[in-house]
Amino acid sequence: GPLIVSFGEMLIDFVPTVSGVSLAEAPGFLKAPGGAPANVAIAVARLGGHAAFVGKLGDDEFGHMLAGILGENGVSTKGINFDLGARTALAFVTLRADGEREFMFYRNPSADMLLTPEELNLELIRSAKVFHYGSISLIVEPCRSAHLKAMEAAKEAGALLSYDPNLRLPLWPSPAEAREQIMSIWDKAEVIKVSDNELEFLTGSDKIDDAAALSLWHPNLKLLLVTLGEKGCRYYTKNFHGQVDAFNVKAVDTTGAGDAFVGALLSKIVDDQSVIEDEPRLREVLKFSNACGAITTIKKGAIPALPTTSEVLTFVKGA
Ligand code: ATP
């Protein structure tokens, strides 16, 4: 099938073995591969799609382990570079009792931040039908320039640009800088997915309503999605908007739900972009995406929880 290229960071999350404790109280940690763009690439591949990850890892055991995980999952690693100096990024993640997460990052700098424009595999990027990215790769140079160049190359070659800002405030110098940089590439993307929290942050509004969402609309945009956790998602296009309710599940770990949702959505759009203009078909796609998100919350970890197409179909039938 046509290729989805996902650009950005891949790292190791260290997750406490028991939930609801602070990092200091945690008796131990399990390592879990993570990084939203990498999760999206794996989500696509699990669903049977064709995906590649573009980014930089440390030339260390963790970096090669992560590349191995991509490969095992059928994601092309042709766009990966290894940095000879810096380490693979780490994040210690606390899972609070309510299922929300807090992060402590080790990036000083990490390999992903050191990707240069010159290192990009432009041939791979230009072959993308959909090019997906976040905002963590915008935080520092040289990765920021690499991100902008990759986006430009993909666009010129005719790719659909897909953006999930994936706000991680602790990584930015200030909230104002985060907002400014996230918005600096806003009007390039044709598909944008934000969470309810990101909608509040970006608009400065404390209401998660249509007015807030539509204030983020721009003329190049084809589809704007606001994910609402256990309430599902809202969608906005040029011609219509609405909501698709979530599936009712007992969530144990929401890590990666948003990435599963995006991966599912892109895996459908890449085959036929016209679903965006056809509300009944779009709602079917979003139901499928909600199902992928929901399934991901039932199991611990992001990548191990990402479903295959047959798992999604069985889940939807049983729901
Ligand atoms: P992430 O936690 O990965 O940053 P996000 O905040 O971007 O995710 P969410 O809104 O948490 O995105 O989840 C994405 C989708 O997954 C939702 O739109 C919903 O369909 C599904 N989902 C997430 N949490 C739940 C839940 N508790 N119950 C049912 N479905 C859920």
Boltz pocket constraint, residues with backbone or C-beta under 6 A from the ligand:
constraints:
  - pocket:
      binder: B
      contacts: [[A, 194], [A, 195], [A, 196], [A, 226], [A, 227], [A, 228], [A, 229], [A, 230], [A, 231], [A, 232], [A, 233], [A, 245], [A, 246], [A, 247], [A, 248], [A, 249], [A, 251], [A, 254], [A, 255], [A, 256], [A, 257], [A, 258], [A, 259], [A, 261], [A, 289], [A, 290], [A, 291], [A, 292], [A, 293], [A, 294], [A, 297]]
      max_distance: 6.0
